[in-house]
Amino acid sequence: MKPEEPLIAQPAIRSAWKKYRHLWKYTEVPAKYLLLKEGDISRKAFLIEKGSIRTWFYHDGKEISFQFFFEGDVVSSPQSMRKHTPSPFSIETLEPSSIRWLDAGDMEKVRKDAVLYQFIIEQAGDKQAEFIQHFFSYLKDSPTQRYENLLRQKPEVISRVPLQHIASYLGITQVSLSRIRNKIK
């Protein structure tokens, strides 16, 4: 069933959304659905209404998850979309998801609306800051500290993301994650 409005709380953004919602196409996709494949050129930005998404890339034959997205988040490969270059990562649903997507060609129309475009930029900025924090955590924190930080700061990841993706995100094996989880209980 197609919902009327996405999860946008601020009235000004909701008002701007109404002007452009016809540009955002609605779709429902199953879990493990690849929205963008690493190496392809991104032509869409996604707004999650229901569900969850991860971004990941291959390294030494393994999938490395590096970000998770949930309801209300905007997900894209912005560099690929803007510069028409291959995406350095894949975008994949973790759960059955209801999403809206905006074609790269329509992004220019949205950019002209300062309020809505600012919302998208802030979303991207927040995710970039989160990624930088995660990167520095790799350098200075132990795997146990990284897991404890995740528990404290993002409990939805613990409750909604499969363990193999959490382990990958933390830079450890599933066996190590299991040991850490048992030690913390």
Residue, then its C-alpha position, 0 to 999 in steps of 0.5 A: m500500500k502506497p503511503e501518502e507522505p514520507l516520514i518528514a517531521q518538520p512542517a517547512i520541509r513537509s510543505a516543500w515535499k508536497k511541491y515535489r512529491h510527484l518527482w519521487k517515485y514510490t516502490e516496495v522492494p524485498a530484503k536483500y534487493l540491490l538498489l545500486k551495484e558497486g561499479d555502476i553509475s548512480r542515477k537515483a537517490f532514495l528516501i526510506e519510508k519503511g525498512s532499512i538499507r546498508t551500503w557496502f563494498y567488496h574488499d579481498g573477496k568480502e563484503i564490508s558494510f560501512q553504513f546503515f540507514f533507516e526510516g526517514d534517511v536519504v541514501s545515495s552515491p552522491q559522487s557517482m550521481r553528480k560526476h557520472t562516475p562508477s559508485p565505489f559501493s553498493i546500496e542494498t535493502l536489509e528488510p522488505s522496504s518501502i522507498r521513494w526514489l528521485d531520478a538524477g535528472d529531477m534532482e536539479k528541480v529539487r535543488k532549486d527548492a532551498v528548504l527541501y534541498q537543505f534537508i537532503i544536504e543535512q541528511a548527507g552531512d549527518k551521515q558523513a559525520e557519522f562515517i568519520q566518527h566510525f572511521f576514527s573509532y577503527l583507529k582508536d577503539s577496541p572492537t569491544q568499545r566499538y560494539e559498546n558505542l554501537l549499542r549505546q548510540k544506535p540500538e536500532v542497528i543491533s535490533r534490525v541488522p543481521l549479525q554478519h553485517i554488524a561484524s563487518y561494520l565493526g571490522i571483526t569476524q562473526v565469531s569475535l562479535s559473538r564472544i564480545r556479545n557474550k562477554i557484555k551480557 
